[in-house]
């Protein structure tokens, strides 16, 4: 999956700023590419789960519409575990076409991985960052 320059950095920076709480946000694109990351607030205020603030979801949807894009996925951080969807993440996956980005903050270096989730099955996606 193609990723516009700066998207990965935006996601990682938001996750680091939100630590020790889980971070969350949405990603915008035409479906086959990630064009923009839209950071959100975690209303759960938790290091283990996230609930994106409804006002932020609405703002992301409006931003996508203004750019002629769609919400094509979600990102969130795992503060103490691997960059892989947890059982909760798999249960809560809302759309098999979405990209699910998990960012691990468990080590010194931030690790970011992307997945598709469909009916309990998880597939990893390769992220290819475009050149500026």
C-alpha positions in Angstrom: 0.0 0.0 0.0 1.4 3.4 -1.0 1.8 6.0 1.7 2.3 9.7 1.1 5.4 11.3 2.6 4.8 12.5 6.2 1.9 10.2 7.0 4.0 7.7 9.0 5.8 10.5 10.8 2.5 12.1 11.7 1.2 8.9 13.1 4.4 8.1 15.1 4.6 11.6 16.5 1.0 11.6 17.7 1.5 8.2 19.4 4.6 9.4 21.1 2.9 12.6 22.3 0.0 10.6 23.7 2.1 8.2 25.7 1.5 6.8 28.3 -2.0 6.6 27.0 -3.0 4.8 23.8 -3.2 7.1 20.8 -5.7 6.9 18.0 -6.7 8.5 14.8 -8.0 7.9 11.3 -6.2 7.6 7.9 -7.6 9.2 4.8 -7.1 8.1 1.2 -8.7 7.0 -2.0 -8.5 3.3 -0.9 -5.3 2.2 -2.5 -3.1 4.8 -0.8 -2.8 6.6 2.5 -2.8 10.3 1.9 -3.3 11.9 5.3 -3.3 10.9 9.0 -5.9 12.5 11.2 -4.9 12.3 14.9 -7.7 12.0 17.4 -8.3 12.2 21.1 -8.7 8.9 23.1 -11.8 9.5 25.2 -11.1 6.3 27.2 -8.0 8.0 28.6 -6.4 4.5 28.9 -3.1 2.8 28.2 -4.9 -0.3 27.2 -7.9 0.7 25.0 -9.0 3.6 22.9 -12.3 5.2 21.9 -11.8 8.1 19.4 -13.7 11.2 20.4 -16.9 11.4 18.2 -16.1 15.1 17.4 -12.7 14.0 16.0 -14.3 11.3 13.9 -16.7 13.8 12.4 -13.9 16.3 11.8 -11.9 13.6 10.0 -14.9 12.7 7.9 -15.4 16.3 7.0 -11.7 16.7 6.2 -11.8 13.6 3.9 -14.9 15.0 2.1 -13.3 18.4 1.6 -10.2 16.7 0.0 -12.3 14.3 -2.1 -11.1 11.3 -0.1 -12.6 8.8 2.4 -11.7 7.5 5.8 -9.9 4.3 4.8 -8.5 3.1 8.2 -7.6 3.7 11.7 -4.4 3.8 13.7 -3.7 3.3 17.4 -0.7 2.6 19.6 0.1 -0.3 21.9 2.0 1.2 24.8 3.4 -2.1 26.1 2.9 -4.7 23.4 3.8 -5.6 19.9 2.6 -3.9 16.7 0.0 -6.5 16.0 -3.8 -6.4 16.4 -4.9 -7.6 19.8 -7.9 -9.9 20.2 -9.9 -6.7 21.1 -8.6 -5.0 17.9 -9.8 -8.0 15.8 -13.2 -8.1 17.5 -13.7 -4.4 17.0 -12.6 -4.2 13.3 -15.4 -2.5 11.5 -14.6 -2.8 7.8 -12.6 -5.5 6.0 -11.5 -2.9 3.4 -10.0 -0.6 6.1 -6.3 -0.5 6.9 -5.6 -1.1 10.6 -2.3 0.5 11.7 -0.8 -0.6 15.0 2.1 1.3 16.5 4.2 -0.3 19.2 5.8 1.9 21.8 7.1 -1.1 23.8 10.8 -0.5 22.8 13.0 2.5 22.2 12.3 2.5 18.5 8.7 3.0 17.4 7.4 0.1 15.3 4.5 0.7 12.9 2.7 -2.1 11.0 -0.4 -2.2 8.9 -3.1 -4.9 8.5 -6.4 -5.8 7.0 -8.8 -7.6 9.3 -11.8 -9.7 8.0 -14.0 -12.0 10.1 -11.2 -12.7 12.6 -8.5 -13.2 10.1 -5.5 -10.8 10.0 -3.3 -10.0 7.0 -0.2 -7.8 7.1 0.2 -5.1 4.4 3.4 -3.7 3.1 3.6 0.1 3.4 5.6 1.8 0.7 6.3 5.4 1.4 6.3 7.5 -1.7 9.2 9.9 -2.4 8.6 13.6 -1.7 
